[in-house]
Amino acid sequence: MLYSPLYRKFLFPFYDRVIKRRNIYNYYRQISPRAWLPLEELRRLQQEKLRRLVAYSARQVPFYERLFAGKGIDIDRVDSIDILRKAGISLTKEMVRAAGDDLLSREFDKARLHSNATSGSTGDPVTCYMTYDNWCMKVAGKKRTEDWVGKPVGTRTTMIWGHKSRPSLRMRMKYALYWKFQNYQFLSAFNIGEESLLDYVEKIKRHRSRFIESYVTVVYLMAQAIVKHRVTPPRLDGILIGAERLFDFQKERIEDAFQCPVFNRYGSSEFMSIASECKEQQGLHINVDNLWVEVVDDQDRPVVGEPGHIVITDLENKALPFIRYRIGDLGIMSAESCSCGRTFPLLQDVVGRAADTFKTEDGREIHEMFFIWKLDRMPGVRKFQVVQKSLKEAQVNVEEDGTLSREKISAFIVEKLEELTSQGVSISVNYLDQIPLTKVGKMKFFISEISRS
Ligand SMILES: [Zn+2]
């Protein structure tokens, strides 16, 4: 296995600095040690970066020019996020969409910026912009977090992910070479069934990957196929997942089948890597050197140890400054520090998209987690999915495992969802051979078909 150290020590720095003339490697070297800085030093770094970001945005970004002036902010003295919070400053996806180019800095030419659309899980994607240099720093940040789980740059890895539909042959060859150069094997997460998952297991073994990177659903389905067909799992050091919430029952089953740890990560298109687990798995270390992450209650007050809305300030993105951005996820801020010794604070959990709720006639919203708590590990059921058809109708899609009669399963579901029936919601159970995944291979436990207001 000589390629990994060769790639890490020579090929990667050479490719990055000399051939691509970019800064990923330099940033990676520069920011990696920060995870051990004393907390006070990190706070000072954040404060200084925030002060500069606000002063810059107030002068270069039309949206903030107006916003800060309207709120009477002393733009050269904002060294704490509390000042902005108390002034009632926050940014939502709707505001980002409405502001359009007013949120972009005058300093940069939009056409030359790196752009990234958020996934449209809530229907309306937001396009975010960053400078190429800032993108390099974000990629470096992601590489740093992979070190935390014992996956240094160049580690043999299989990535199972979505991709752009039908690239040309030339592009396909280019990608294939690029992945191979990085010591990666790329497999498509599109249209996966049991047969292709078992085929993937063999491909992972042949590739001698030490890690898998994929969506939760993909590895979860693969774990089920491994158990069902009694296949020997590949010998892995770990599985890195992202882009979907990882539930405890999934983590347990994946770890059982693959006999290796599953590492949780939290990221988004706007910020790329936000927080990641280390080997100790006591929470997700937040990249606080570049992001100021808050968890707040409905009244915008900070909360620790209980779920709240995640609010993020990107301290490095000057092209499109995200200042107190309500990303739409719920999370729990931890008061504990990690035994690994890294000082980056921990998110105890990321609970899920705040937008995914079941709405009732009297205006209540039931978080999708409710359905997991109620219906998980239900006898006779392999997979389930709750679909809100209207304010008065819910449909539960079920894939059976054949161990229980349909009458019993249906009765069980109706009984478990008493909280809905007591609100006058009727429940129908729909038996399917296969619950369809989303286009990119993700499983959704809850889908709302009523318009979001
Ligand atoms: Zn740690």
Boltz pocket constraint, residues with backbone or C-beta under 6 A from the ligand:
constraints:
  - pocket:
      binder: B
      contacts: [[A, 278], [A, 279], [A, 280], [A, 281], [A, 282], [A, 283], [A, 285], [A, 338], [A, 339], [A, 340], [A, 341], [A, 342]]
      max_distance: 6.0
